[in-house]
Amino acid sequence: MPSVVEADPPPPPSTPSTGSALGDALLEALGDPTTRRLLLELTQAEQDVHSLVVHTGLPQSSVYRHLKEMQERQLVKISRLAFTREGRKVEIFRSNVREARLYLEAGHLRVEVVPTEDSADRIVSMWSEVARRPG
């Protein structure tokens, strides 16, 4: 008869960290279907809340709530303000994530996030490069 060997219980699961706050926020967001849906919409084009409601079929209150959470996690931001024909001000949102890559390496999880840059971001980045050059 074979002998039974009891193994030690597995250690409790820990929350994996990717080493990046944006990467951690992205992983957490992708676990929620509504947040994932909104983020995918905003990676395609900047949109206001009304457009997101129309494109996703989600309730307006749910869209507002998820956008607020996504802003707090720095996954999305208000890129600009616009005005309707009636003169009402609306916020236009965009994703801060242009691209993401997930790596599982030797028991570690790593997420590389390529942020979305607008023209103002590029100008600041180029100016920083010029300012760092000697001479």
Chimera marker file (.cmm) of the C-alpha trace (Angstrom):
<marker_set name="trace">
<marker id="1" x="0.000" y="0.000" z="0.000" r="1" g="1" b="0" radius="0.5"/>
<marker id="2" x="1.467" y="3.400" z="-0.948" r="1" g="1" b="0" radius="0.5"/>
<marker id="3" x="2.238" y="5.763" z="1.869" r="1" g="1" b="0" radius="0.5"/>
<marker id="4" x="0.381" y="9.048" z="2.109" r="1" g="1" b="0" radius="0.5"/>
<marker id="5" x="2.486" y="12.153" z="2.428" r="1" g="1" b="0" radius="0.5"/>
<marker id="6" x="0.738" y="15.263" z="3.616" r="1" g="1" b="0" radius="0.5"/>
<marker id="7" x="2.000" y="18.480" z="2.163" r="1" g="1" b="0" radius="0.5"/>
<marker id="8" x="2.059" y="21.774" z="3.972" r="1" g="1" b="0" radius="0.5"/>
<marker id="9" x="-0.912" y="23.934" z="3.087" r="1" g="1" b="0" radius="0.5"/>
<marker id="10" x="-0.190" y="26.444" z="0.337" r="1" g="1" b="0" radius="0.5"/>
<marker id="11" x="0.619" y="29.965" z="1.459" r="1" g="1" b="0" radius="0.5"/>
<marker id="12" x="-2.251" y="32.456" z="1.312" r="1" g="1" b="0" radius="0.5"/>
<marker id="13" x="-2.499" y="34.217" z="-2.033" r="1" g="1" b="0" radius="0.5"/>
<marker id="14" x="-0.897" y="37.610" z="-2.110" r="1" g="1" b="0" radius="0.5"/>
<marker id="15" x="-1.880" y="40.549" z="-4.237" r="1" g="1" b="0" radius="0.5"/>
<marker id="16" x="0.571" y="40.660" z="-7.107" r="1" g="1" b="0" radius="0.5"/>
<marker id="17" x="2.245" y="43.969" z="-7.761" r="1" g="1" b="0" radius="0.5"/>
<marker id="18" x="3.515" y="44.958" z="-11.166" r="1" g="1" b="0" radius="0.5"/>
<marker id="19" x="5.919" y="47.543" z="-9.815" r="1" g="1" b="0" radius="0.5"/>
<marker id="20" x="3.927" y="50.377" z="-11.368" r="1" g="1" b="0" radius="0.5"/>
<marker id="21" x="0.920" y="52.197" z="-9.920" r="1" g="1" b="0" radius="0.5"/>
<marker id="22" x="-0.602" y="52.587" z="-13.384" r="1" g="1" b="0" radius="0.5"/>
<marker id="23" x="0.049" y="48.911" z="-14.139" r="1" g="1" b="0" radius="0.5"/>
<marker id="24" x="-1.580" y="47.846" z="-10.861" r="1" g="1" b="0" radius="0.5"/>
<marker id="25" x="-4.571" y="50.129" z="-11.528" r="1" g="1" b="0" radius="0.5"/>
<marker id="26" x="-4.911" y="48.736" z="-15.039" r="1" g="1" b="0" radius="0.5"/>
<marker id="27" x="-4.886" y="45.119" z="-13.854" r="1" g="1" b="0" radius="0.5"/>
<marker id="28" x="-7.515" y="45.885" z="-11.241" r="1" g="1" b="0" radius="0.5"/>
<marker id="29" x="-9.650" y="47.765" z="-13.764" r="1" g="1" b="0" radius="0.5"/>
<marker id="30" x="-9.522" y="44.970" z="-16.318" r="1" g="1" b="0" radius="0.5"/>
<marker id="31" x="-11.117" y="42.657" z="-13.764" r="1" g="1" b="0" radius="0.5"/>
<marker id="32" x="-14.312" y="44.715" z="-13.836" r="1" g="1" b="0" radius="0.5"/>
<marker id="33" x="-16.366" y="44.232" z="-17.029" r="1" g="1" b="0" radius="0.5"/>
<marker id="34" x="-17.886" y="47.730" z="-16.957" r="1" g="1" b="0" radius="0.5"/>
<marker id="35" x="-14.568" y="49.479" z="-16.395" r="1" g="1" b="0" radius="0.5"/>
<marker id="36" x="-12.937" y="47.326" z="-19.063" r="1" g="1" b="0" radius="0.5"/>
<marker id="37" x="-15.692" y="48.208" z="-21.525" r="1" g="1" b="0" radius="0.5"/>
<marker id="38" x="-15.367" y="51.947" z="-20.872" r="1" g="1" b="0" radius="0.5"/>
<marker id="39" x="-11.579" y="51.835" z="-21.090" r="1" g="1" b="0" radius="0.5"/>
<marker id="40" x="-11.757" y="50.018" z="-24.430" r="1" g="1" b="0" radius="0.5"/>
<marker id="41" x="-14.178" y="52.645" z="-25.744" r="1" g="1" b="0" radius="0.5"/>
<marker id="42" x="-11.878" y="55.464" z="-24.643" r="1" g="1" b="0" radius="0.5"/>
<marker id="43" x="-8.795" y="53.888" z="-26.227" r="1" g="1" b="0" radius="0.5"/>
<marker id="44" x="-10.569" y="54.135" z="-29.591" r="1" g="1" b="0" radius="0.5"/>
<marker id="45" x="-11.593" y="57.791" z="-29.324" r="1" g="1" b="0" radius="0.5"/>
<marker id="46" x="-12.178" y="60.628" z="-26.896" r="1" g="1" b="0" radius="0.5"/>
<marker id="47" x="-15.813" y="60.687" z="-25.792" r="1" g="1" b="0" radius="0.5"/>
<marker id="48" x="-18.207" y="62.466" z="-23.502" r="1" g="1" b="0" radius="0.5"/>
<marker id="49" x="-20.490" y="60.653" z="-21.069" r="1" g="1" b="0" radius="0.5"/>
<marker id="50" x="-23.481" y="60.756" z="-23.420" r="1" g="1" b="0" radius="0.5"/>
<marker id="51" x="-21.488" y="59.057" z="-26.204" r="1" g="1" b="0" radius="0.5"/>
<marker id="52" x="-20.251" y="56.407" z="-23.787" r="1" g="1" b="0" radius="0.5"/>
<marker id="53" x="-23.829" y="55.714" z="-22.667" r="1" g="1" b="0" radius="0.5"/>
<marker id="54" x="-24.958" y="55.375" z="-26.303" r="1" g="1" b="0" radius="0.5"/>
<marker id="55" x="-22.017" y="53.168" z="-27.364" r="1" g="1" b="0" radius="0.5"/>
<marker id="56" x="-22.060" y="50.863" z="-24.333" r="1" g="1" b="0" radius="0.5"/>
<marker id="57" x="-25.737" y="50.785" z="-23.388" r="1" g="1" b="0" radius="0.5"/>
<marker id="58" x="-24.731" y="51.339" z="-19.749" r="1" g="1" b="0" radius="0.5"/>
<marker id="59" x="-26.773" y="53.553" z="-17.403" r="1" g="1" b="0" radius="0.5"/>
<marker id="60" x="-25.496" y="57.125" z="-17.188" r="1" g="1" b="0" radius="0.5"/>
<marker id="61" x="-25.022" y="56.904" z="-13.404" r="1" g="1" b="0" radius="0.5"/>
<marker id="62" x="-22.853" y="53.806" z="-13.843" r="1" g="1" b="0" radius="0.5"/>
<marker id="63" x="-20.723" y="55.530" z="-16.490" r="1" g="1" b="0" radius="0.5"/>
<marker id="64" x="-20.186" y="58.564" z="-14.248" r="1" g="1" b="0" radius="0.5"/>
<marker id="65" x="-19.286" y="56.392" z="-11.249" r="1" g="1" b="0" radius="0.5"/>
<marker id="66" x="-16.803" y="54.263" z="-13.183" r="1" g="1" b="0" radius="0.5"/>
<marker id="67" x="-15.221" y="57.284" z="-14.873" r="1" g="1" b="0" radius="0.5"/>
<marker id="68" x="-14.687" y="58.896" z="-11.461" r="1" g="1" b="0" radius="0.5"/>
<marker id="69" x="-12.963" y="55.737" z="-10.197" r="1" g="1" b="0" radius="0.5"/>
<marker id="70" x="-10.892" y="55.506" z="-13.377" r="1" g="1" b="0" radius="0.5"/>
<marker id="71" x="-9.832" y="59.148" z="-12.988" r="1" g="1" b="0" radius="0.5"/>
<marker id="72" x="-8.759" y="58.494" z="-9.392" r="1" g="1" b="0" radius="0.5"/>
<marker id="73" x="-6.625" y="55.586" z="-10.656" r="1" g="1" b="0" radius="0.5"/>
<marker id="74" x="-5.267" y="57.825" z="-13.445" r="1" g="1" b="0" radius="0.5"/>
<marker id="75" x="-6.512" y="55.483" z="-16.163" r="1" g="1" b="0" radius="0.5"/>
<marker id="76" x="-8.528" y="58.227" z="-17.856" r="1" g="1" b="0" radius="0.5"/>
<marker id="77" x="-8.537" y="61.992" z="-17.807" r="1" g="1" b="0" radius="0.5"/>
<marker id="78" x="-10.590" y="64.890" z="-19.052" r="1" g="1" b="0" radius="0.5"/>
<marker id="79" x="-8.817" y="65.933" z="-22.221" r="1" g="1" b="0" radius="0.5"/>
<marker id="80" x="-10.903" y="69.010" z="-22.918" r="1" g="1" b="0" radius="0.5"/>
<marker id="81" x="-14.231" y="70.727" z="-22.399" r="1" g="1" b="0" radius="0.5"/>
<marker id="82" x="-16.793" y="71.172" z="-25.156" r="1" g="1" b="0" radius="0.5"/>
<marker id="83" x="-20.148" y="72.898" z="-25.453" r="1" g="1" b="0" radius="0.5"/>
<marker id="84" x="-23.357" y="71.481" z="-26.857" r="1" g="1" b="0" radius="0.5"/>
<marker id="85" x="-25.577" y="73.436" z="-29.262" r="1" g="1" b="0" radius="0.5"/>
<marker id="86" x="-27.687" y="74.308" z="-26.241" r="1" g="1" b="0" radius="0.5"/>
<marker id="87" x="-24.632" y="75.860" z="-24.565" r="1" g="1" b="0" radius="0.5"/>
<marker id="88" x="-24.204" y="73.096" z="-21.976" r="1" g="1" b="0" radius="0.5"/>
<marker id="89" x="-20.598" y="72.329" z="-20.997" r="1" g="1" b="0" radius="0.5"/>
<marker id="90" x="-19.493" y="68.685" z="-21.336" r="1" g="1" b="0" radius="0.5"/>
<marker id="91" x="-16.273" y="66.957" z="-20.348" r="1" g="1" b="0" radius="0.5"/>
<marker id="92" x="-14.486" y="64.931" z="-23.014" r="1" g="1" b="0" radius="0.5"/>
<marker id="93" x="-12.625" y="61.920" z="-21.611" r="1" g="1" b="0" radius="0.5"/>
<marker id="94" x="-9.675" y="59.999" z="-23.011" r="1" g="1" b="0" radius="0.5"/>
<marker id="95" x="-7.730" y="56.944" z="-21.943" r="1" g="1" b="0" radius="0.5"/>
<marker id="96" x="-4.302" y="57.460" z="-20.394" r="1" g="1" b="0" radius="0.5"/>
<marker id="97" x="-3.358" y="53.988" z="-21.627" r="1" g="1" b="0" radius="0.5"/>
<marker id="98" x="-2.446" y="53.617" z="-25.290" r="1" g="1" b="0" radius="0.5"/>
<marker id="99" x="-1.040" y="50.124" z="-25.029" r="1" g="1" b="0" radius="0.5"/>
<marker id="100" x="-0.300" y="47.518" z="-22.355" r="1" g="1" b="0" radius="0.5"/>
<marker id="101" x="1.730" y="44.317" z="-22.294" r="1" g="1" b="0" radius="0.5"/>
<marker id="102" x="1.476" y="41.611" z="-19.641" r="1" g="1" b="0" radius="0.5"/>
<marker id="103" x="4.470" y="39.417" z="-18.788" r="1" g="1" b="0" radius="0.5"/>
<marker id="104" x="4.528" y="36.341" z="-16.577" r="1" g="1" b="0" radius="0.5"/>
<marker id="105" x="8.181" y="35.684" z="-15.824" r="1" g="1" b="0" radius="0.5"/>
<marker id="106" x="9.601" y="33.276" z="-13.256" r="1" g="1" b="0" radius="0.5"/>
<marker id="107" x="6.642" y="33.618" z="-10.923" r="1" g="1" b="0" radius="0.5"/>
<marker id="108" x="6.417" y="37.397" z="-11.273" r="1" g="1" b="0" radius="0.5"/>
<marker id="109" x="3.840" y="39.519" z="-12.999" r="1" g="1" b="0" radius="0.5"/>
<marker id="110" x="4.953" y="42.589" z="-14.906" r="1" g="1" b="0" radius="0.5"/>
<marker id="111" x="2.826" y="45.027" z="-16.862" r="1" g="1" b="0" radius="0.5"/>
<marker id="112" x="4.299" y="47.518" z="-19.278" r="1" g="1" b="0" radius="0.5"/>
<marker id="113" x="1.977" y="50.446" z="-19.893" r="1" g="1" b="0" radius="0.5"/>
<marker id="114" x="2.512" y="52.796" z="-22.803" r="1" g="1" b="0" radius="0.5"/>
<marker id="115" x="0.725" y="56.016" z="-21.873" r="1" g="1" b="0" radius="0.5"/>
<marker id="116" x="-1.309" y="58.059" z="-24.321" r="1" g="1" b="0" radius="0.5"/>
<marker id="117" x="0.373" y="61.328" z="-25.200" r="1" g="1" b="0" radius="0.5"/>
<marker id="118" x="-1.351" y="64.365" z="-26.594" r="1" g="1" b="0" radius="0.5"/>
<marker id="119" x="0.401" y="67.235" z="-28.353" r="1" g="1" b="0" radius="0.5"/>
<marker id="120" x="0.898" y="69.162" z="-25.089" r="1" g="1" b="0" radius="0.5"/>
<marker id="121" x="2.539" y="66.093" z="-23.511" r="1" g="1" b="0" radius="0.5"/>
<marker id="122" x="4.859" y="65.740" z="-26.531" r="1" g="1" b="0" radius="0.5"/>
<marker id="123" x="5.854" y="69.420" z="-26.393" r="1" g="1" b="0" radius="0.5"/>
<marker id="124" x="6.694" y="69.159" z="-22.675" r="1" g="1" b="0" radius="0.5"/>
<marker id="125" x="8.669" y="65.973" z="-23.323" r="1" g="1" b="0" radius="0.5"/>
<marker id="126" x="10.615" y="67.527" z="-26.216" r="1" g="1" b="0" radius="0.5"/>
<marker id="127" x="11.312" y="70.693" z="-24.211" r="1" g="1" b="0" radius="0.5"/>
<marker id="128" x="12.612" y="68.583" z="-21.303" r="1" g="1" b="0" radius="0.5"/>
<marker id="129" x="14.988" y="66.825" z="-23.709" r="1" g="1" b="0" radius="0.5"/>
<marker id="130" x="16.271" y="70.159" z="-25.044" r="1" g="1" b="0" radius="0.5"/>
<marker id="131" x="16.693" y="71.572" z="-21.533" r="1" g="1" b="0" radius="0.5"/>
<marker id="132" x="18.778" y="68.548" z="-20.456" r="1" g="1" b="0" radius="0.5"/>
<marker id="133" x="21.279" y="68.873" z="-23.282" r="1" g="1" b="0" radius="0.5"/>
<marker id="134" x="24.558" y="70.475" z="-22.243" r="1" g="1" b="0" radius="0.5"/>
<marker id="135" x="25.748" y="73.678" z="-23.759" r="1" g="1" b="0" radius="0.5"/>
<link id1="1" id2="2" r="1" g="1" b="0" radius="0.2"/>
<link id1="2" id2="3" r="1" g="1" b="0" radius="0.2"/>
<link id1="3" id2="4" r="1" g="1" b="0" radius="0.2"/>
<link id1="4" id2="5" r="1" g="1" b="0" radius="0.2"/>
<link id1="5" id2="6" r="1" g="1" b="0" radius="0.2"/>
<link id1="6" id2="7" r="1" g="1" b="0" radius="0.2"/>
<link id1="7" id2="8" r="1" g="1" b="0" radius="0.2"/>
<link id1="8" id2="9" r="1" g="1" b="0" radius="0.2"/>
<link id1="9" id2="10" r="1" g="1" b="0" radius="0.2"/>
<link id1="10" id2="11" r="1" g="1" b="0" radius="0.2"/>
<link id1="11" id2="12" r="1" g="1" b="0" radius="0.2"/>
<link id1="12" id2="13" r="1" g="1" b="0" radius="0.2"/>
<link id1="13" id2="14" r="1" g="1" b="0" radius="0.2"/>
<link id1="14" id2="15" r="1" g="1" b="0" radius="0.2"/>
<link id1="15" id2="16" r="1" g="1" b="0" radius="0.2"/>
<link id1="16" id2="17" r="1" g="1" b="0" radius="0.2"/>
<link id1="17" id2="18" r="1" g="1" b="0" radius="0.2"/>
<link id1="18" id2="19" r="1" g="1" b="0" radius="0.2"/>
<link id1="19" id2="20" r="1" g="1" b="0" radius="0.2"/>
<link id1="20" id2="21" r="1" g="1" b="0" radius="0.2"/>
<link id1="21" id2="22" r="1" g="1" b="0" radius="0.2"/>
<link id1="22" id2="23" r="1" g="1" b="0" radius="0.2"/>
<link id1="23" id2="24" r="1" g="1" b="0" radius="0.2"/>
<link id1="24" id2="25" r="1" g="1" b="0" radius="0.2"/>
<link id1="25" id2="26" r="1" g="1" b="0" radius="0.2"/>
<link id1="26" id2="27" r="1" g="1" b="0" radius="0.2"/>
<link id1="27" id2="28" r="1" g="1" b="0" radius="0.2"/>
<link id1="28" id2="29" r="1" g="1" b="0" radius="0.2"/>
<link id1="29" id2="30" r="1" g="1" b="0" radius="0.2"/>
<link id1="30" id2="31" r="1" g="1" b="0" radius="0.2"/>
<link id1="31" id2="32" r="1" g="1" b="0" radius="0.2"/>
<link id1="32" id2="33" r="1" g="1" b="0" radius="0.2"/>
<link id1="33" id2="34" r="1" g="1" b="0" radius="0.2"/>
<link id1="34" id2="35" r="1" g="1" b="0" radius="0.2"/>
<link id1="35" id2="36" r="1" g="1" b="0" radius="0.2"/>
<link id1="36" id2="37" r="1" g="1" b="0" radius="0.2"/>
<link id1="37" id2="38" r="1" g="1" b="0" radius="0.2"/>
<link id1="38" id2="39" r="1" g="1" b="0" radius="0.2"/>
<link id1="39" id2="40" r="1" g="1" b="0" radius="0.2"/>
<link id1="40" id2="41" r="1" g="1" b="0" radius="0.2"/>
<link id1="41" id2="42" r="1" g="1" b="0" radius="0.2"/>
<link id1="42" id2="43" r="1" g="1" b="0" radius="0.2"/>
<link id1="43" id2="44" r="1" g="1" b="0" radius="0.2"/>
<link id1="44" id2="45" r="1" g="1" b="0" radius="0.2"/>
<link id1="45" id2="46" r="1" g="1" b="0" radius="0.2"/>
<link id1="46" id2="47" r="1" g="1" b="0" radius="0.2"/>
<link id1="47" id2="48" r="1" g="1" b="0" radius="0.2"/>
<link id1="48" id2="49" r="1" g="1" b="0" radius="0.2"/>
<link id1="49" id2="50" r="1" g="1" b="0" radius="0.2"/>
<link id1="50" id2="51" r="1" g="1" b="0" radius="0.2"/>
<link id1="51" id2="52" r="1" g="1" b="0" radius="0.2"/>
<link id1="52" id2="53" r="1" g="1" b="0" radius="0.2"/>
<link id1="53" id2="54" r="1" g="1" b="0" radius="0.2"/>
<link id1="54" id2="55" r="1" g="1" b="0" radius="0.2"/>
<link id1="55" id2="56" r="1" g="1" b="0" radius="0.2"/>
<link id1="56" id2="57" r="1" g="1" b="0" radius="0.2"/>
<link id1="57" id2="58" r="1" g="1" b="0" radius="0.2"/>
<link id1="58" id2="59" r="1" g="1" b="0" radius="0.2"/>
<link id1="59" id2="60" r="1" g="1" b="0" radius="0.2"/>
<link id1="60" id2="61" r="1" g="1" b="0" radius="0.2"/>
<link id1="61" id2="62" r="1" g="1" b="0" radius="0.2"/>
<link id1="62" id2="63" r="1" g="1" b="0" radius="0.2"/>
<link id1="63" id2="64" r="1" g="1" b="0" radius="0.2"/>
<link id1="64" id2="65" r="1" g="1" b="0" radius="0.2"/>
<link id1="65" id2="66" r="1" g="1" b="0" radius="0.2"/>
<link id1="66" id2="67" r="1" g="1" b="0" radius="0.2"/>
<link id1="67" id2="68" r="1" g="1" b="0" radius="0.2"/>
<link id1="68" id2="69" r="1" g="1" b="0" radius="0.2"/>
<link id1="69" id2="70" r="1" g="1" b="0" radius="0.2"/>
<link id1="70" id2="71" r="1" g="1" b="0" radius="0.2"/>
<link id1="71" id2="72" r="1" g="1" b="0" radius="0.2"/>
<link id1="72" id2="73" r="1" g="1" b="0" radius="0.2"/>
<link id1="73" id2="74" r="1" g="1" b="0" radius="0.2"/>
<link id1="74" id2="75" r="1" g="1" b="0" radius="0.2"/>
<link id1="75" id2="76" r="1" g="1" b="0" radius="0.2"/>
<link id1="76" id2="77" r="1" g="1" b="0" radius="0.2"/>
<link id1="77" id2="78" r="1" g="1" b="0" radius="0.2"/>
<link id1="78" id2="79" r="1" g="1" b="0" radius="0.2"/>
<link id1="79" id2="80" r="1" g="1" b="0" radius="0.2"/>
<link id1="80" id2="81" r="1" g="1" b="0" radius="0.2"/>
<link id1="81" id2="82" r="1" g="1" b="0" radius="0.2"/>
<link id1="82" id2="83" r="1" g="1" b="0" radius="0.2"/>
<link id1="83" id2="84" r="1" g="1" b="0" radius="0.2"/>
<link id1="84" id2="85" r="1" g="1" b="0" radius="0.2"/>
<link id1="85" id2="86" r="1" g="1" b="0" radius="0.2"/>
<link id1="86" id2="87" r="1" g="1" b="0" radius="0.2"/>
<link id1="87" id2="88" r="1" g="1" b="0" radius="0.2"/>
<link id1="88" id2="89" r="1" g="1" b="0" radius="0.2"/>
<link id1="89" id2="90" r="1" g="1" b="0" radius="0.2"/>
<link id1="90" id2="91" r="1" g="1" b="0" radius="0.2"/>
<link id1="91" id2="92" r="1" g="1" b="0" radius="0.2"/>
<link id1="92" id2="93" r="1" g="1" b="0" radius="0.2"/>
<link id1="93" id2="94" r="1" g="1" b="0" radius="0.2"/>
<link id1="94" id2="95" r="1" g="1" b="0" radius="0.2"/>
<link id1="95" id2="96" r="1" g="1" b="0" radius="0.2"/>
<link id1="96" id2="97" r="1" g="1" b="0" radius="0.2"/>
<link id1="97" id2="98" r="1" g="1" b="0" radius="0.2"/>
<link id1="98" id2="99" r="1" g="1" b="0" radius="0.2"/>
<link id1="99" id2="100" r="1" g="1" b="0" radius="0.2"/>
<link id1="100" id2="101" r="1" g="1" b="0" radius="0.2"/>
<link id1="101" id2="102" r="1" g="1" b="0" radius="0.2"/>
<link id1="102" id2="103" r="1" g="1" b="0" radius="0.2"/>
<link id1="103" id2="104" r="1" g="1" b="0" radius="0.2"/>
<link id1="104" id2="105" r="1" g="1" b="0" radius="0.2"/>
<link id1="105" id2="106" r="1" g="1" b="0" radius="0.2"/>
<link id1="106" id2="107" r="1" g="1" b="0" radius="0.2"/>
<link id1="107" id2="108" r="1" g="1" b="0" radius="0.2"/>
<link id1="108" id2="109" r="1" g="1" b="0" radius="0.2"/>
<link id1="109" id2="110" r="1" g="1" b="0" radius="0.2"/>
<link id1="110" id2="111" r="1" g="1" b="0" radius="0.2"/>
<link id1="111" id2="112" r="1" g="1" b="0" radius="0.2"/>
<link id1="112" id2="113" r="1" g="1" b="0" radius="0.2"/>
<link id1="113" id2="114" r="1" g="1" b="0" radius="0.2"/>
<link id1="114" id2="115" r="1" g="1" b="0" radius="0.2"/>
<link id1="115" id2="116" r="1" g="1" b="0" radius="0.2"/>
<link id1="116" id2="117" r="1" g="1" b="0" radius="0.2"/>
<link id1="117" id2="118" r="1" g="1" b="0" radius="0.2"/>
<link id1="118" id2="119" r="1" g="1" b="0" radius="0.2"/>
<link id1="119" id2="120" r="1" g="1" b="0" radius="0.2"/>
<link id1="120" id2="121" r="1" g="1" b="0" radius="0.2"/>
<link id1="121" id2="122" r="1" g="1" b="0" radius="0.2"/>
<link id1="122" id2="123" r="1" g="1" b="0" radius="0.2"/>
<link id1="123" id2="124" r="1" g="1" b="0" radius="0.2"/>
<link id1="124" id2="125" r="1" g="1" b="0" radius="0.2"/>
<link id1="125" id2="126" r="1" g="1" b="0" radius="0.2"/>
<link id1="126" id2="127" r="1" g="1" b="0" radius="0.2"/>
<link id1="127" id2="128" r="1" g="1" b="0" radius="0.2"/>
<link id1="128" id2="129" r="1" g="1" b="0" radius="0.2"/>
<link id1="129" id2="130" r="1" g="1" b="0" radius="0.2"/>
<link id1="130" id2="131" r="1" g="1" b="0" radius="0.2"/>
<link id1="131" id2="132" r="1" g="1" b="0" radius="0.2"/>
<link id1="132" id2="133" r="1" g="1" b="0" radius="0.2"/>
<link id1="133" id2="134" r="1" g="1" b="0" radius="0.2"/>
<link id1="134" id2="135" r="1" g="1" b="0" radius="0.2"/>
</marker_set>
